Amino acid sequence: MTTRRDAPRRQTSSYLDQPSVTSQRKNVTNVLREAIIFGELKPGTQLKQDDIAQKFGCSPAPVREALRDLESEGLVEHFHNRGVFVTNISNKEIVEVLLPIRLVLEKFALRNASEKFTPGVVDNLNEQIEIMKVGARKKDIRMVNEADVKFHVITMEVASTDQTLQLWKSVLSRIRLEFYRIGASPTLAQQANEHTKLLEAILTGNEKIVDRALEQHIIDSVVNRLDKEKKR
């Protein structure tokens, strides 16, 4: 990451491909992370160290370290005498634990932060909104969701303290996972408009307006989607 405004690039390779990265450990970590987030590796799937090493043409050591990295991100779990499995995060845990943590961090960062959103930053955010619109027209879920993630990465890197940003990034992989597990916010076609509203709220500099906009964006939209699923 070269500047605080730039979001990390995602790897687009499939589980069986090897992206060009600087080390075997990062190679394995990046590809497995994306495979889990995009649903190529389903919850409960066992990740066998020797099999992965063979697929990547590397020794078991970088695979072992990669699995530890993914465990620290909350994407895999290690069970003694059983092995490593892709984490199954329940909707209850998302709504009652993950999203409230995210909400607290984003509220703290974005309250009274409007002066940090220079014209250049706003242009970057509007660029992500335009990408969401294009992705929605193409029905490209990945394009929309990754622009969504980048929008929030930009806002947090611009507005938050180092400590807040570090905590937020510690749950970033699980935030991305939630996007793909639960679906668009509130729909693929409306996702861009929701981010336009959020940006407008942030730029007001009004703490109450920002707080309410974040509550609607982070909590209410997810709860509404889950309620609709239950009624189907």
N, C-alpha and C positions, 0 to 999 in steps of 0.2 A: 504494500500500500504506500503510494508515494506521497500523498497529501491527505489531510484530514477530510477532504471533500470527496475523495475517490473511494467507491465501494470496492471490496475485493471481487475479482473476476471469478465466476464460477467455472468449473470444469464441465464440459459438455460430453465427455467421453462416456461410453457405456461401461458397465461393470467389467467387461472382458478386455477393454482397451486400456492402454497405458498412456496417460497424458504426459506432455513434456514438462517435467518439474525438476527441481534441483537435487532432490535426494529420493532414494527409494522409500524412505519413511513417509515423506510428504506425498509421494506418488500414490502409495497405497491408501493413506489417510484421505486424500482428496477424492479419489475415485469411489472408495467405499462410502464416504460421507454423502456424495451426490446420489449414489445408488440407493441409499437408505431414504434420503429426503424425497427423491422422485418416485419411490415405491417399487424400484426394481428388486430391492431386498425387503421382503415383507417382515412385519413384526413377528418375532418368534423364530425367525430363520437363524440357524446355527452357522456361525462363521468359523470354519475350521482353519487353523493356522497353516497347516501343511498344504491344504488344497489351495489357499490363497497364494501362498508362496510359489506354488507351482504355476498358477495362472499368470503371476507377474514375473516369473523367471528370476526370483530373488531368494535369498536365504530366509529362514524363519524370523531372524532377529528384527528386521524392519517391520515385518508384519505384526510381531508381538508389540512393538512400540506404537504402531499405528492403531492397534486395537485399544491400547491404553489411552491414546489421545481421544479416540471416539467415546470411550467410557467416560472420560472427564467432561465431554460435551453432552453426555446424557443420551447418546444414540445407541449404545450397546451396553449390555450387562454381563458381568462375569459371575458365573455360579460355580462354586467349588466342586470339583470332581465331575462337573457336567460340561463346562465349556463356556464359550462366549456366544450370546444371542442378541439379535436386534431387539431393542427396547420396544415394549408395547406401552405407549403412554395413553392412558384412558382419557376419555372426554372429561370426566370428573376432575382429574388431575390438571388437565389443561385449563379448565374454567376456574378452579378453586386455588390453584397454586401458580402455574406458569404465567397465565395472563395477568393476575394481580401483581406479580413481581415485575413484569414488563411495564405495567401501568404506573407503578410507583416510580420506576427509574425514568420513564419518559416524561411524566409530570414534573419531576424534580429538574430534569434537564431543560424542558421547553417553557416552563413558566418564566415570564419576563425575559425571554431570550430573543425577542423580535429584532433588537438592534444588531444581533450577530448575523442575521439573514440579509446579507448584502445583495444587490442586484444580481451579481454573479451566482451566488448560492441559489437564489430564487429561480434563475434561469436553469440551473442544473436540476432542480426539483421539478420544474415544469417540463423539462425534457423527459424525465422518468414518467410523468403523467401522460405525455404524448405517446411514449412507448406502450403504456398500458392500453391506450385507445387503439393503437395499431394491433396489439396482441389480441384485444377483444374482438376486433373485426375479423381477424384471422382465426379466432377461436384457439389461440395458442396460449394454453394455460401457463406454460413455463415462461414465456415472454412477459406475461402480465405479472406473475408472481415474483419473478426476479427483478423486475422494475419496481415492484412494491417494496421488496427487501432493500433495494438500493436507495429508494426514497427515504426509508427510515434510517439506513446507515448514514446517509448524508446529514439528516437532521441531527442525529445523535453526535456525530463527529464534529459538527459545527457548534452545537449548543452545550454539550455536557462537559463536566469535569473529567479528569483522567480516571478517577475512582469509579464514577458513575458509568463511564464508557466501558471500563474493564468489566464491571459487573454485567452490563447489558450484553456485551459480546460473549460473555460466558453462557448466555442462554440463546444466542443468536441461531445456532443450529436447530434448537428445539422450536424457535419461532418460525423458522423456515419450514420445519417439518409440519407444524400446525397448519401453515398455509395450504400445504398439499393434502394433508389428511382430511381437513374439514371443508376446504373449498374456498371459492372466491368471496370477497367481502364487499358488499352483500351478495352481488352476482358479478360475473365476469364483465358484463357490459357496464355495470355501475361502479366498478372499482376505481376507475380514473376520477369520476366525479366526487367520490368519497375523499380522495386524496386532495382534490382541489379545495374542498370544504375545510379539510384539516389544515392545509397550508394557509388559507385565509384566516382561520382561527389563530394560528401561531403568530401571524403577522400583526394581529390586533395588539399583542402585548398585554392583553387582559387575562389575568390569572384564572378567573372563573370561566371565561369563554374557552381558554385552552384546556382546562381540566375537563370540562364537559365534553368538548370535542374529542379528547383522547378516550374518555370513558365510553362514548358512543362508538368510536372507531375500533378500540381494542377489545372491549368487553361485550357491549350490547349487540354488535353485529354478529359475533360468534355465537352468543346465546340464542339469538334469533334463528340463526341457521340450524343450530342443533335442535331447537324446538320444532322447526319445520320438518326435519328428518324424522323425529319421533312420531309426527302426525301422519307420515306417509304409510 
